[in-house]
Amino acid sequence: MSDAIEHPLSRPQDRRFWLTTSDGVGIDAVLRRGAEPCDTAVVLANGFTGTHRNPATRAIAEALLPVGDVMTFDFRGHHRSGGHSTLGNAEIHDLEAVVARLRSLGYTTVATVGFSMGAAVALRHAAILGGVDAVVSVSAPSRWYYRGTRRMRLLHVGIERTAGRFFLERFRKVRVTDRRWDPRPAEPREVAGDISPTPLLVVHGDADTYFPVAHATAIHEAAGEPRDLWIVPGMGHAERAVTPELSARLRDWLRARLGPSED
């Protein structure tokens, strides 16, 4: 599933990996390790245009280190990863490459935490491929092709038109495929029930300007037990809206389901 080329980063507990997905796409990933060895890992899956280099992603990773080591990565088509973004479809293979690599490194417990597009990927990955011990979905869409907000209408312009894709590649370092889905992948709300009995947490802000709260409730209602739903007052969208307080709540939820990191 994956072969890693490891490069030291600025911090000795960070290790860089080049992973290869089952469909042959290279994925740029970083494993952030805590002070003590452990057998639990958490994967952070960014939203569209996100990267493991984002300060918000790095802050969340740091906050979750009490749970276990944290792997962050760039989805296909993003920054130094290969291929083109398929906007949540083939990306389940990217997440699977990360999970498989962590298992090969000896981690016996792995949780996934996704944001926006990454949350949709985490939900679909857990339902279709499985192999994780807990799933957290933050700011996820429940269905595809949503255009009910101004920001989503603008996003669709960016991904559906040649000029928009040029802008994304030039200024956001994101390469988006020009191919339409065929067939359409299952929507998060359609597969959420298949995640059970893996614990699922659905988190959404009531000030999200991309997807209204109804997306979170649709996913939660479709899911089986055990499941939790947090609607966060005043919270916006995805990684950049995650406060230190919310990171601490996520840490505590994960520790309660996975157990504390073992020395």
N, C-alpha and C positions, 0 to 999 in steps of 0.2 A: 504493500500500500504506500509506503513512504521510505525514503532514504534521506538521512540528514547529513548536511555538511555543517559542522559546528564552528562558529566564530565567536571569540570573546567580545563582549560589549564593554561599555565603560565601567559597569559594576560587575564584580567577580561572580555574583550569584545569578547573573543573566547569561543565558546561552542562546545563541541564534541557530535556527534550523532552516534548512531548505527541504521542504517536503514535496513529495510527488503524489498526486491524487490517482485514484483508480482509472480516471480517463486521461491521465498524462499531463496534468497542469501543475506547474511549479508554484508552491505556496511559501511565502516568506513569513516565518514565525519566530517568536521569542518566548523562551521559558524563563519566568522570574521565580527564583527559588527563595524560600525563607531561610532563616538562620540555621534551622535544624532540619535534618532529613525527615521526610514524611512520605506516606503512601497515598495521599489524597491530592488531586489536582482539580483546578477550576479552569474552564476555557471561556474566554471572553470573545464574543462574535460581534464585531462592529456593525453599525448601520451603513447604508449606502454612502459612499465617498469617505467613510471612516478608515482609520489606520491605527495600527498598534503604536504609532509614534504620537498620537494625540495626547496632550496633557490630561484630558478628562479620562481617557482609557487607562493611562498609566496611574492616575490617582485611584481609580476603582480597583485596579490590580493590586496596588499597595494596600488598600483597605481590606482586601480579601485574603491577604497572606496568612492571617491567623487560621483560616480554614484549611489551606494547603497551598502548594505551589500553583502559580497562575501562568497559563499559556495564552498569549495574545498573538494574533496573526492578521494578515491582510487577505481578504477574499480575492479570488481570481479577477483579473482586470484592474486591480487596485495597486497603485504604486509599483513596488518591485515584484509583486507576484505576477505569474504569467497569465496568458489567456485573456478572455474578455468577460466582463460581468454579464450574467444572464438574469440579474435582478431577483435572485432568490430561488432559481430552479436548480441548476447544476451545482450550486454552492453547497448543497448537502454533501457532496463528495469532498469539498474542501474541509468542512467540519469533521467528516469521518476520517480524513487523513490525519488531522490533529489528534483526535481521540485515539486512533490506532497507534500513533507514535507514542502518546503518553502511556498506553497500555504496554507497549514494548519496552518502555523505560522502567516498568515495574510498578506503576501507579495502579492500585487495586480499586480505587474509588475515583470516579470522574464525574463532575457536574458541568453543565453548560449554562452560560448566562449570555443571552442575546439581546441586541438592541435594534429596534426598528426592522430593517431587512434581516439583520442577523438574528433577531428574535423569531421571525418567520422561518428562517433556516433551522434554528434550534428546535422549534416545534416540529417541523417536518422531519428533521433528522431523527428525533426521538421516536416519532410515530412510525417512520418507515424503516429506518435502519436499527434503531435502538442502541443498546450497549452503554447507556449512561445511567447514573444513579440519582440524578435530580436535574430539573430543568427550570430555569428562570427566564421568563419572557418579559421584556421591558419595551413598551411603546410599539407593540406589534400590530401590523394590519391583520384583520381577520379574513379579508378577501382581496382578490386581485383587481386591478384596473380602477381602483377607487379614485374619484376626481371630485369629491365633495367639499374640498377645501382649496383655497387659493394656492397654497404651497404645493399641493399634490397636482393641481393643474399645471403649474409651472414646471414641476418635475417631469411630468409626462411630455411636455414640450422638449425638455432637455434630452430625454432618452429616445424619443420617437423621430426626431428630425436630425438630419445630417449636421446642420449648424450647431444644434444643441449638443450632439455627441462630440463634435470638434471642440466646443468650449470645455466640456467635461474633461477631455483628454489633455487639452493644452493647459488649463488652469487648475484642475482638481486632480490630475494624474490618475484619472479613471477612464478605462477603455470599455465602452459598452457595446455589446453585440448589436448588429442591425437585423438580426433574425428574430422573427416572432416565435412565440412558443407554439410548438406543434409536436405532441398534444399539450394542452394546458395542464400544468401540474396541479395536484390537489391543493386546495386552499388550506391555510392553517385551521380554520373553523371546521373543515371537513375531516381533518385527521386528528384533531385534538383528543378525541375519545380513545384513540389507539395508544396514547402515551401511558395511560394507567396500566399497571400500578406504580409507575415511576412518579415520585412527588413532583408537582407542578406548581409554580408560583407565577401568577399573571400580575404585572405591575403597569399602571398607566397613570399619566397625569391628567387632571381635569382642565389644564391649560394647554394641552397638546394642540399645536396648530397644524399638524399633518393628519392625524387620525383622532376622531372623537372617542370618547369613553365607550361608546357602543361597540367598538371593535374589541376592547378588552372583555366586556361582558359576554359577547358572542363566543369568544374563545373559552372563557371560563365555564359558561353554560354547557358547551359541547364536550368539555373534558370530564373524565371520570375522577373518582377519588383515588388518592389524596390530592386535593387541589386547594389553592388559596388565591384570593383576589385582593389586591391593594389598589385603591384609587387614591392617588396622592394629591391633596389640595395644592393648587398653585404650581404644580410641576409641569414643565414643558415637555420637549421631545427628546428621547434617547439619551446617549451618553452624556452630552453636555448639560442635561437637566438633572443629572444625578448629584445630589448634595452629599457632603460627608455624613450627614445624619441618615440619609437613605442607604448609603453604602454600608453603614453600621447595621442597619436593619437587615439588609441582604446577607451580610456576614453572619448575623445571628440566626437567620432562617436556614442558611446552608449548614451551619454547625449543628443545628438541632436535627436536621435530616441526615447528615453525613457523619456526625461525630467530630470531635476535635482532632486536629492534626496529631499524628503519632510521631514520637521521636524515633 
